[in-house]
Amino acid sequence: MVGPGIFQSIYSVNLPSPTPEKLRHHASIAAFEALHALEIVFDIVPHPPSNPLRPLKLAVFDMDSTLINEEVIDELARSINITAAVSAITARAMNGEIEFEQSLRERLALLNGVKANVWEELKKTVTIAAGARELIEYLRARGVMTVVVSGGFAPMASWLKEQLGLDHAFANHVRRPISSGVRRIDISLNQLAESPPNDAYPYTHLSGDLAPEYPIVTPEFKRHVLESLIQEHSIPVSETLVVGDGSNDLLMLGAAGLGIAWRAKERVQREAPQRLNGTTLSDLIYILGGGVEDGNK
């Protein structure tokens, strides 16, 4: 046992072995997990079994329902009492039933009238996920680059970056279309179009439209962020970690050395390279080779 309820077995192999994804999705493995009410995370990395630390240089996280407990767009809806309508679209999008861009535009259209200063209110109510601080602290202590890439909104991603001490944050819109590399968000950037006061809304408010000059963070864009950071910093793919919960995370999960769907939606549970359904993100510390003293900080 390497942590609370977490056991580790390490094997050294010299011959080509099945990929972790194929092992995880094998029928016999699924049957074993169901029989014993457990989850197995397969991780094949080139390091000797005598070294418990998994080689890691880059960790990329989704934001909503991963590093924070909420879906920010649903919280925006709550501010004008249309939670049910927006949450229903969010659930369909995160389970991959509709395209992310379509779902985003549909939800934003319902948010016309939300006060433009809503971000400051959300910062008071949004909660950081259990174990997130401990996990990021552990990764930073090991010198791992930590990044949040979100299909959500720049003001909240910037806030989370500061709260957790992340190295970089990428959110739903950047300043110009990307031709090469990726551009960090500006903390002052408002990626949603705003409207001045009018008869219906006597205050500055969100228009319900996307600012047209900014691209949308699609699943492809999330993967692009990961691949660009890998190239920019000459990081072996095997030394990367991605954690997310929604269908728009599947591409970047599959492109990482270790991609873990965290408390994910049903489709993502089925299709992700690996999945974990714990109560605290600090469980990942043990999977990465950390000890109880790291997870209990």
ROLUM-365130 format. One line per field, with one value per residue (C-alpha): residue number from 1; residue in one letter; x negated, y negated, z negated. Coordinates in steps of 0.05 Angstrom, whole numbers. Layout:
// residues N
n NUM, ...
res a, ...
xx X, ...
yy Y, ...
zz Z, ...
// end
This chain:
// residues 297
n 1, 2, 3, 4, 5, 6, 7, 8, 9, 10, 11, 12, 13, 14, 15, 16, 17, 18, 19, 20, 21, 22, 23, 24, 25, 26, 27, 28, 29, 30, 31, 32, 33, 34, 35, 36, 37, 38, 39, 40, 41, 42, 43, 44, 45, 46, 47, 48, 49, 50, 51, 52, 53, 54, 55, 56, 57, 58, 59, 60, 61, 62, 63, 64, 65, 66, 67, 68, 69, 70, 71, 72, 73, 74, 75, 76, 77, 78, 79, 80, 81, 82, 83, 84, 85, 86, 87, 88, 89, 90, 91, 92, 93, 94, 95, 96, 97, 98, 99, 100, 101, 102, 103, 104, 105, 106, 107, 108, 109, 110, 111, 112, 113, 114, 115, 116, 117, 118, 119, 120, 121, 122, 123, 124, 125, 126, 127, 128, 129, 130, 131, 132, 133, 134, 135, 136, 137, 138, 139, 140, 141, 142, 143, 144, 145, 146, 147, 148, 149, 150, 151, 152, 153, 154, 155, 156, 157, 158, 159, 160, 161, 162, 163, 164, 165, 166, 167, 168, 169, 170, 171, 172, 173, 174, 175, 176, 177, 178, 179, 180, 181, 182, 183, 184, 185, 186, 187, 188, 189, 190, 191, 192, 193, 194, 195, 196, 197, 198, 199, 200, 201, 202, 203, 204, 205, 206, 207, 208, 209, 210, 211, 212, 213, 214, 215, 216, 217, 218, 219, 220, 221, 222, 223, 224, 225, 226, 227, 228, 229, 230, 231, 232, 233, 234, 235, 236, 237, 238, 239, 240, 241, 242, 243, 244, 245, 246, 247, 248, 249, 250, 251, 252, 253, 254, 255, 256, 257, 258, 259, 260, 261, 262, 263, 264, 265, 266, 267, 268, 269, 270, 271, 272, 273, 274, 275, 276, 277, 278, 279, 280, 281, 282, 283, 284, 285, 286, 287, 288, 289, 290, 291, 292, 293, 294, 295, 296, 297
res m, v, g, p, g, i, f, q, s, i, y, s, v, n, l, p, s, p, t, p, e, k, l, r, h, h, a, s, i, a, a, f, e, a, l, h, a, l, e, i, v, f, d, i, v, p, h, p, p, s, n, p, l, r, p, l, k, l, a, v, f, d, m, d, s, t, l, i, n, e, e, v, i, d, e, l, a, r, s, i, n, i, t, a, a, v, s, a, i, t, a, r, a, m, n, g, e, i, e, f, e, q, s, l, r, e, r, l, a, l, l, n, g, v, k, a, n, v, w, e, e, l, k, k, t, v, t, i, a, a, g, a, r, e, l, i, e, y, l, r, a, r, g, v, m, t, v, v, v, s, g, g, f, a, p, m, a, s, w, l, k, e, q, l, g, l, d, h, a, f, a, n, h, v, r, r, p, i, s, s, g, v, r, r, i, d, i, s, l, n, q, l, a, e, s, p, p, n, d, a, y, p, y, t, h, l, s, g, d, l, a, p, e, y, p, i, v, t, p, e, f, k, r, h, v, l, e, s, l, i, q, e, h, s, i, p, v, s, e, t, l, v, v, g, d, g, s, n, d, l, l, m, l, g, a, a, g, l, g, i, a, w, r, a, k, e, r, v, q, r, e, a, p, q, r, l, n, g, t, t, l, s, d, l, i, y, i, l, g, g, g, v, e, d, g, n, k
xx 0, -29, 29, 99, 133, 80, 36, -21, -52, -114, -139, -201, -193, -243, -196, -145, -83, -11, 5, 35, 100, 107, 93, 144, 199, 188, 250, 214, 189, 259, 287, 233, 247, 322, 312, 267, 298, 233, 200, 133, 89, 38, -23, -82, -143, -217, -246, -274, -227, -276, -256, -185, -180, -147, -188, -146, -159, -91, -21, 39, 108, 178, 211, 286, 305, 230, 189, 253, 317, 364, 380, 370, 420, 473, 456, 465, 534, 550, 539, 600, 640, 635, 592, 633, 634, 559, 539, 578, 537, 472, 486, 499, 435, 390, 416, 402, 474, 467, 406, 372, 373, 448, 463, 422, 458, 526, 511, 481, 542, 583, 536, 553, 562, 512, 477, 407, 378, 403, 331, 316, 377, 358, 289, 323, 366, 327, 291, 224, 229, 206, 133, 119, 74, 35, 26, 2, -44, -74, -84, -115, -163, -186, -197, -139, -107, -34, 18, 94, 127, 201, 260, 287, 270, 206, 223, 234, 174, 130, 158, 145, 74, 60, 96, 57, -9, -3, -55, -7, 67, 102, 175, 230, 202, 134, 116, 109, 115, 57, 9, -47, -56, -5, 8, 20, 83, 81, 111, 149, 178, 253, 268, 344, 374, 404, 463, 476, 538, 605, 679, 679, 614, 597, 524, 464, 477, 454, 487, 491, 444, 372, 322, 313, 239, 221, 220, 257, 221, 244, 219, 169, 144, 133, 91, 54, 36, 6, -32, -58, -85, -118, -152, -169, -203, -231, -191, -186, -112, -122, -137, -70, -6, 64, 125, 195, 268, 305, 310, 273, 213, 209, 161, 110, 118, 100, 40, 7, -42, 9, 80, 128, 202, 219, 290, 309, 373, 398, 371, 304, 300, 307, 259, 204, 136, 142, 195, 198, 259, 232, 252, 189, 140, 83, 94, 54, -7, -12, -4, -62, -106, -96, -88, -37, -75, -65, 9, 23, -8
yy 0, -67, -110, -106, -50, -52, 7, 8, 66, 53, 100, 96, 118, 123, 141, 96, 95, 74, 1, -21, -38, 32, 63, 17, 33, 108, 148, 189, 127, 97, 161, 163, 91, 103, 167, 134, 63, 29, -11, 4, -51, -24, -65, -42, -87, -76, -78, -24, 7, -13, -86, -99, -169, -171, -215, -277, -347, -373, -367, -395, -401, -417, -469, -459, -397, -380, -432, -466, -433, -474, -485, -560, -568, -536, -585, -643, -615, -611, -685, -698, -636, -594, -539, -480, -500, -513, -453, -407, -431, -427, -354, -335, -370, -340, -271, -282, -282, -349, -386, -431, -494, -486, -474, -535, -581, -553, -564, -633, -655, -642, -685, -752, -799, -770, -828, -841, -841, -771, -744, -778, -746, -677, -682, -685, -623, -576, -522, -489, -413, -370, -353, -402, -447, -388, -357, -422, -436, -366, -375, -443, -416, -365, -419, -398, -452, -459, -485, -494, -494, -507, -512, -560, -632, -672, -712, -648, -611, -671, -671, -596, -604, -653, -612, -548, -578, -546, -563, -577, -585, -580, -595, -600, -657, -685, -751, -727, -663, -616, -602, -572, -559, -581, -648, -656, -691, -762, -770, -832, -797, -794, -739, -748, -808, -860, -907, -975, -988, -988, -987, -913, -911, -978, -957, -933, -860, -801, -801, -725, -728, -706, -760, -744, -759, -702, -627, -577, -526, -463, -392, -402, -466, -433, -380, -435, -469, -403, -389, -460, -460, -392, -421, -488, -458, -394, -349, -274, -255, -199, -251, -286, -281, -304, -304, -322, -300, -319, -293, -356, -330, -263, -285, -315, -255, -209, -251, -250, -200, -188, -212, -204, -219, -245, -230, -236, -234, -166, -168, -194, -137, -88, -120, -153, -120, -114, -135, -147, -160, -181, -234, -275, -294, -280, -206, -223, -238, -164, -143, -188, -157, -204, -180, -189, -250, -284, -269, -293, -362
zz 0, 21, -2, -33, 5, 60, 77, 127, 165, 208, 262, 305, 377, 433, 490, 524, 481, 492, 485, 419, 457, 485, 417, 383, 433, 436, 418, 366, 331, 330, 301, 247, 228, 224, 183, 132, 133, 150, 205, 237, 267, 316, 328, 370, 363, 376, 306, 261, 210, 155, 168, 144, 174, 242, 290, 300, 328, 349, 317, 353, 320, 341, 296, 287, 247, 242, 206, 183, 163, 205, 279, 284, 340, 296, 241, 290, 305, 231, 225, 270, 248, 311, 281, 305, 378, 381, 338, 384, 444, 404, 385, 457, 480, 427, 444, 517, 541, 577, 604, 553, 595, 610, 537, 516, 563, 542, 469, 478, 517, 454, 412, 442, 383, 334, 299, 326, 256, 243, 243, 177, 146, 173, 143, 75, 86, 131, 91, 106, 110, 52, 57, 114, 72, 44, 113, 145, 86, 94, 169, 161, 109, 160, 212, 256, 300, 281, 329, 331, 400, 398, 446, 394, 383, 377, 313, 274, 303, 285, 215, 207, 233, 177, 124, 139, 162, 231, 283, 341, 354, 421, 427, 478, 519, 536, 568, 639, 680, 668, 724, 684, 610, 559, 525, 450, 430, 405, 336, 359, 420, 425, 475, 473, 509, 463, 475, 444, 401, 438, 421, 407, 368, 335, 323, 363, 378, 419, 487, 494, 554, 562, 578, 652, 656, 608, 625, 582, 538, 573, 557, 614, 583, 516, 549, 586, 521, 494, 558, 563, 492, 505, 566, 536, 474, 507, 460, 475, 484, 434, 381, 386, 345, 365, 319, 341, 335, 399, 470, 493, 454, 490, 544, 496, 449, 506, 526, 457, 428, 373, 385, 327, 330, 261, 235, 308, 348, 371, 442, 417, 366, 423, 473, 433, 429, 353, 303, 228, 184, 117, 68, 70, 125, 76, 94, 157, 114, 95, 168, 186, 133, 75, 4, -51, -77, -9, -5, -76, -71
// end
